[in-house]
Amino acid sequence: MLSWAVTFLIIAIIAAVLGFGGIAGTATGIAKILFVVFLVLFVVSLIFGRGRGPRV
């Protein structure tokens, strides 16, 4: 998920440098949404993943 966010961020930067404002804005919005989804899933996995450790 994080790799997709970084990919869209790079696309947005390249599009902005080349002067494609609409594409850059759209790619930036997608990158922001994917990054937030990644953060939410990461926090959820940290919270719920603690109870599944090895039982000694």
C-alpha positions in Angstrom: 0.0 0.0 0.0 2.8 2.4 0.9 4.5 1.6 -2.4 1.4 2.7 -4.3 1.3 5.9 -2.4 4.9 6.6 -3.2 4.3 5.7 -6.9 1.4 8.2 -7.2 3.5 10.8 -5.4 6.3 10.4 -7.9 3.8 10.6 -10.8 2.4 13.8 -9.3 5.9 15.4 -9.0 6.8 14.4 -12.6 3.4 15.7 -13.9 3.8 19.0 -12.0 7.3 19.5 -13.4 6.0 18.9 -16.9 3.1 21.3 -16.4 0.2 18.9 -16.2 -1.6 20.5 -13.3 -4.8 18.5 -13.4 -3.0 15.2 -13.5 -0.6 16.3 -10.7 -3.5 17.3 -8.5 -5.3 14.0 -9.1 -2.2 11.9 -8.4 -1.4 13.9 -5.3 -5.0 13.3 -4.0 -4.7 9.6 -4.7 -1.3 9.4 -3.0 -2.7 11.2 0.1 -5.7 8.8 0.3 -3.5 5.7 -0.1 -1.1 7.0 2.6 -4.0 7.6 5.1 -5.4 4.1 4.3 -1.9 2.7 4.9 -1.5 4.4 8.2 -4.9 3.2 9.4 -4.2 -0.4 8.4 -0.8 -0.2 10.1 -2.2 1.1 13.4 -5.0 -1.5 13.3 -2.4 -4.3 12.7 -0.3 -3.0 15.5 -3.2 -3.0 17.9 -4.7 -6.3 17.0 -1.5 -8.1 16.2 -0.2 -7.9 19.8 -2.5 -10.7 21.0 -1.3 -13.2 18.5 2.3 -13.7 19.7 3.8 -17.2 20.5 2.5 -18.7 23.7 5.4 -19.8 25.9 
